Amino acid sequence: QVQLVESGGGLVQPGGSLRLSCVASVYILSINRMGWYRQAPGKQRELVASITSGGNINYADSAKGRYTNARDNAKNTVYLQMSSLKLEDTAVYYCDAVREVAAYWGQGTQVTVSS
């Protein structure tokens, strides 16, 4: 069982930055892959970024150049640094963890980009 707790969401103006955190309840390198997803109202949940236990990082096209996915192994935490935020980045952001054959989700954190 893996528990995930996200934090760091909030209200930010267009062009601003936020850093989301996701703390795992287990040793993070025992998790095969951790991902950041977002879901805007009326839209499907979409993958934004992911990082494997081996350190391979991938980004959705919408995140490339603006988001940075990073990991702190000592803190069992992954981060999503978001910059140059746009109105369309408004969503609930979730982290997930795939460990062996199971997937786990955090509760989500709201990011609202508004002037």
N, C-alpha and C positions, 0 to 999 in steps of 0.2 A: 504494500500500500504506500502510495506517495501522496503527501499533502502539499499543495502549492498555495502560497499566499502572495497576491499581487498588491502593489502599492505604487503611489506616485502620480496617479491621475489627477486631473483638475481642470480648471478653466484657464485658457491661455489665449492670447490674441494671435491673429494670423502673423506668421513670421517668427513666432516665439518657439521656445524649446521646453521639453519635459523629459524627465528620465523615469521610466517605469522600472520597477524591481519585481522579481519573482523569486521567492525563497522556497526551496524544496526541503522536505522533512527528512530526506535521505541524502547520502553522499552523492553529490551531483554527477560525478563521473560514472556512477552506476546506472545512470539514466542514458539510454541510447540516443535520444534526441529530445531537445526541448524547443518548443516553438512559441512564437507570438502570433496570435490571431486577433482580428477585430471584427466587430459586427455593428454595423450602422443600422438605425431604425429602418425596417422594411427590406433589409438586404441580407444576403447570406453571409455567414461567417467566412472570412477569408484569411489565408495564411499571409502574414506580413514578413516574418523572418524566422529562421530556425538555426540551431547549432547542434551538431552531433557531439558525442562524447570524444570523438577524435579531433574536434575543433573545426570541422567544416561548417562554414556559415553560408546561408543562402538568403536572398532577399527577393520579395516581390518587386515587380517593376515600379510600383508606386512608392516603394520605400528606398530604392537605390539612390544613393547620393544624399539622402536626408536622414536616414535611420542608421544607427549602429547597434549591432547586437554584440554583447560581450558577456563574459562569464567570470565570476570570482569563485574559484574552486574552494578556497578556504571558508567562504561564507555560504557555500551551497546556493548561490544566487546567480541568476541571469538578469541582465539589464537590457533595456531597449532605450537608447538615447535617441530622441526624436528632435529634429531641428527643422527650421523653415516650415513650420506647421501651416497647413491649409485648412480651410473650412471643411473640406471633404475628408479630413482626417478624424473628424468627430465620430466617435464610436465607443463602444465598450471593448476594452482590450483584455484579452485572456492569454494566459500562458498555459501550455500543455506539456506533458511529459510522457514519453513513450519508453517504458521499461519492460524488457522482455516482450511479452505479448499483450500487455495491458497499457491503456492510455488513461491519463488522469488530467483533470482540469482544475484550474483555480476558479475563484468566484468572480473574477473580472474587476476591472477598474475603469471608471468613466473618464474619457478624455473629451473635452469640449473645446473646440476652437471657435471663438466668436469675438467680434469687435464690440 
